Amino acid sequence: MGERHTRWGMNIREARKALGMSQWDLARAIYSSQAAVSRWECGTGHIPDDFKMALATTLGVSPDVLFAWEVAA
C-alpha cells in the first residue's frame, strides 16, 4: 500500500510544481494546511474525499489521473 500512496503523492507534487505553486499556495487554494499538503505529497496522510476533487480541480488534473491507483485497484 505504501507504493500506491507514494505514486499519488508524487502526482500531486509534480502537478503542483508544474503550476509553480508552493505547498502553502496549494493549501490556501483548497482551504487546507501546508502540513496536510506535505503529508499527502509524502504519502503519509489520508486525503479526505472532499479534498480529492479540490486538489484535482486546483491542479487542473483529472482525478482519474491524479489518483490513478484508486481507479485501477
N, C-alpha and C positions, 0 to 999 in steps of 0.2 A: 504494500500500500504506500510506503514511503516514496517509491519511484513515481507513482502516479501523482502524488502531491507535488513532487519536485517538478514534474512536467508542467502542471498548470501554474505553479509559482513562477517558472521560467517564462511561460507565456505572458503572464501579467507584467513581469519586469521588462521583457522585450517590447511589448506594446507601449508601456508607459514611457520607456526611454526613446522609442521611435517618435513619440509625440513631444519629446523634450520636457517631459513633466518630472518633477521630483516626487518622492513618496508623499511629501506634505501636500503638494498640489493635487495629487490624485485623491488623497484622503479628504481634503477640503471639498473637492468636487462631488464626492459621493456621501458627504456628511458622516465620515468615519474619522479614525485617528491614524496618525502616521505609524504608530506602533502596530496597529492592526494590519495596515498595508505591508509593513515589514515582515510580520509573521506570515502573511499569506504568500509573499514572494519567497520566503524561506521554506514554505510548505509545512509550517508547524502550527498553523492556526486554521480552524474551521471557518469557512466562509458561509455566513447565513444566506439563504436563498434570495432575500431581498437585495443583497449586495451583489450577487452574481450578475443580475441584469443591469444594475447600475454600473458595475465595472465594465461589462461588455459595451454598453452604450457610450460611456465616457471615453473608453479606449478605441471606439469605432471598430470593434471586432465582434463577429458573430459569437454568441455564447457557445455554439457548437464547436467553434474553432478554439476559443479561449479555454474551454473546459472539455476538450476533445475526449479525454479518457472517460468522462462520465457518459457520453453518448455511446462510446464503443463498448462499455462494460456490460 
